[in-house]
C-alpha cells in the first residue's frame, strides 16, 4: 500500500465517504500538516498558521481534529478549521479569530459542501450559513443534530453541551468528571469557565459534553 493510499484510508475512517477526495486534495493543495488527535476536553479542532514561534520556524499550515468525532461532526469541525486557513490566506492573522472575515469563509465553505451532510440536517446547516453574522442558535442545533449520527449515539444517554447552560451554572465535563466547573461567560464559540476547587480559569468549547451539577 502506498503512502497516498494509507492517507486516504485514514481519512475514510473519519469522514463521510463523499468528503474523502475533497479533503485529501485540500490538504495537499495547501500542504497542510494534518493531525487526528486523542480527545481534547477544551476543543474539537485547531488551526495554526505558518509563523516563527520562540525562535523556531513553523513554516506550514497545521490542522488537528479530535479523532473521537463521528464522520459528520469531523467534517463540520474540519470546515471550521479550514475556514481559519482561508481567512489567513486572504486577510493574514490581524483579524479576530471568529470575526466577520472568518464567518464569511465558514459560510462559503459550508454552502459549497452542504451536500456532504445528511439530507435531514442540511436545512439547519444552510440556515446557519446563510449570512454573516452567523446564527449561533442554528449552529448549535445543527451540531446537536449531527450528534445523532455518531456511532455510539444513544438518545436516552445524550449529554448536555456547555452551550445549553446559563452563566453561573456548575457542571462537570463528561470527559473529566472529577472536576467541578462554573460557566462564567460565553466568548464566541467557547466559554470562560472557573474550576471551582482551584479557581483556575479555562476556555472550554461550547460543544463540550457536560453533566449538569
C-alpha positions in Angstrom: 0.0 0.0 0.0 1.4 3.4 -1.0 1.6 6.4 1.4 -1.2 8.1 -0.6 -3.4 5.0 -0.2 -2.8 4.8 3.6 -3.6 8.5 3.9 -6.9 8.1 2.1 -7.8 5.1 4.2 -7.1 7.0 7.4 -9.4 9.9 6.2 -12.0 7.4 5.1 -12.1 6.1 8.7 -13.1 9.6 10.0 -15.0 11.3 7.2 -18.2 10.7 5.2 -17.4 8.8 2.1 -18.2 11.7 -0.2 -15.8 14.0 1.6 -12.6 12.0 1.4 -11.3 13.0 -2.0 -12.0 16.7 -1.5 -10.4 16.8 2.0 -7.4 14.8 0.6 -7.0 17.3 -2.3 -7.4 20.3 0.0 -4.7 19.1 2.4 -2.3 18.5 -0.5 -3.1 21.8 -2.2 -2.2 23.8 0.9 0.5 21.5 2.1 -1.3 21.2 5.5 0.3 19.2 8.3 -2.8 17.3 9.4 -3.2 15.5 12.7 -6.0 13.3 14.1 -5.7 13.6 17.9 -6.9 12.0 21.0 -10.0 13.6 22.7 -9.3 17.1 24.0 -11.5 18.4 26.7 -11.3 22.1 25.7 -11.6 21.9 21.9 -12.6 19.8 19.0 -10.1 21.1 16.4 -7.3 23.6 16.0 -5.6 25.6 13.2 -2.1 27.1 13.3 -0.8 29.4 10.6 2.8 29.4 9.4 4.9 31.5 11.8 8.1 31.7 13.8 7.4 30.6 17.4 10.0 31.1 20.1 12.8 31.4 17.6 11.7 28.1 15.9 10.2 28.1 12.4 6.7 26.7 11.9 6.6 27.1 8.1 3.4 25.3 7.3 -0.4 25.3 7.9 -1.4 22.9 10.6 -4.9 21.5 11.3 -5.8 19.0 14.1 -9.1 17.3 14.7 -10.2 15.2 17.6 -10.4 11.5 16.4 -13.3 10.6 18.6 -15.8 12.5 16.5 -18.3 10.8 14.2 -17.8 11.4 10.4 -20.3 14.3 10.0 -19.1 16.2 13.1 -15.5 15.5 12.0 -16.3 17.2 8.6 -18.1 20.0 10.5 -15.0 20.8 12.6 -12.7 20.3 9.6 -14.6 23.0 7.7 -14.4 25.3 10.7 -10.6 24.9 10.8 -10.2 25.2 7.0 -12.1 28.4 7.2 -9.4 29.7 9.5 -6.8 28.7 6.9 -8.8 30.5 4.2 -9.1 33.6 6.4 -5.4 33.7 6.9 -4.7 33.4 3.2 -7.0 36.3 2.4 -6.5 38.6 5.4 -3.4 37.5 7.4 -3.6 37.0 11.1 -4.6 40.6 12.0 -8.3 39.9 12.2 -10.4 38.5 15.0 -10.3 34.6 15.1 -14.1 34.3 14.7 -14.9 37.7 13.3 -16.8 38.6 10.1 -13.9 37.6 7.9 -13.8 34.0 9.3 -17.6 33.8 9.4 -17.8 34.7 5.7 -15.3 32.0 4.8 -17.0 29.4 7.0 -20.4 30.3 5.5 -18.9 29.9 2.0 -17.3 26.5 2.8 -20.5 25.1 4.4 -22.6 26.2 1.5 -20.2 24.7 -1.0 -20.1 21.4 0.8 -23.7 21.3 2.0 -24.4 18.1 0.1 -21.9 16.2 2.1 -24.1 16.4 5.2 -27.2 14.2 5.8 -30.3 15.5 4.0 -32.2 15.9 7.2 -29.6 18.2 8.7 -28.9 20.3 5.5 -31.6 22.9 6.2 -30.1 23.6 9.6 -26.6 23.9 8.2 -27.9 26.1 5.4 -29.7 28.4 7.9 -26.5 28.7 9.9 -24.5 29.6 6.9 -26.9 31.9 5.1 -25.5 35.2 6.3 -22.9 37.0 8.5 -23.1 37.3 11.4 -23.9 33.6 11.6 -26.9 32.4 13.6 -25.3 30.7 16.5 -28.5 29.1 17.7 -28.9 27.4 14.3 -25.2 26.3 14.5 -25.8 24.7 17.9 -28.9 23.0 16.6 -27.1 21.7 13.5 -24.2 20.3 15.6 -26.7 18.6 18.0 -28.5 17.1 15.0 -25.1 15.8 13.7 -24.5 14.1 17.0 -27.4 11.7 16.2 -25.1 10.2 13.5 -22.3 9.3 16.0 -21.7 5.5 16.0 -22.4 5.3 19.8 -25.3 7.8 19.9 -28.0 6.8 22.4 -30.8 9.3 22.7 -31.5 8.2 26.3 -27.9 9.0 27.2 -27.5 12.1 25.1 -25.4 14.7 27.0 -25.9 18.3 27.6 -23.4 20.6 25.9 -21.9 23.6 27.6 -23.8 25.9 25.2 -27.1 24.7 26.7 -26.2 26.0 30.2 -26.6 29.5 31.6 -23.8 31.7 33.0 -23.3 30.7 36.7 -24.2 27.1 36.1 -22.0 24.5 37.6 -21.1 21.4 35.6 -18.7 18.5 35.1 -17.1 17.7 31.8 -18.2 14.3 30.6 -14.5 13.6 29.6 -13.2 14.7 33.1 -16.0 14.2 35.7 -13.7 14.6 38.7 -13.5 18.4 38.3 -16.3 20.8 39.0 -16.6 23.9 36.8 -18.6 27.1 36.8 -19.6 28.6 33.5 -18.8 32.3 33.6 -19.1 34.0 30.1 -19.6 32.9 26.5 -16.9 34.2 24.2 -17.8 33.3 20.6 -17.6 29.5 20.3 -16.0 29.0 23.7 -16.9 29.7 27.4 -14.7 31.2 30.1 -15.0 28.7 33.0 -13.7 28.5 36.5 -12.5 25.3 38.1 -14.2 25.6 41.4 -11.6 23.9 43.7 -8.6 25.7 42.4 -10.1 28.9 41.0 -8.2 28.4 37.7 -9.9 29.6 34.6 -10.2 27.7 31.3 -11.6 28.3 27.9 -13.9 25.4 27.0 -15.7 24.7 23.8 -19.4 25.3 23.9 -19.8 22.0 22.2 -18.2 20.1 25.1 -20.4 17.5 26.6 -21.2 18.2 30.2 -23.1 16.8 33.2 -25.2 19.4 35.0 -24.1 19.7 38.6 
